[in-house]
Amino acid sequence: MTTTHMSFNLGPLHDAENRFQSDFVDLAKRWADVREGWRDRQCERFEKEHLSTLGPSLNRFCTELREFCDEARKADRLLADPDAPSEENL
């Protein structure tokens, strides 16, 4: 019996990660411009309630996405050659 190995296409995930980071940088720049002209309690509340956790959440997401991609590459190598030594056995 022959098995077919299908490689994981991680390109779209890498593209998405890059887009998230680029868009966040753009958002941060635009927010800095807006904030300069909007200095009041409502601005502070908006920033605290809606924006303060965005950067750390994005960093955690991107870290997890990279770890997922690493694991998918490992699985891909093992599926391509099940007899190859795994990282745990090196």
Buried (B, 14 or more C-beta within 10 A) or exposed (E): EEEEEEEEEBEEBEEEBEEBEEEBEEBEEEBEEEBEEEEEEEEEEBBEEEEEEBEEEBEEEBEEBEEEBEEBEEEBBBBEEEEEEEEEEE
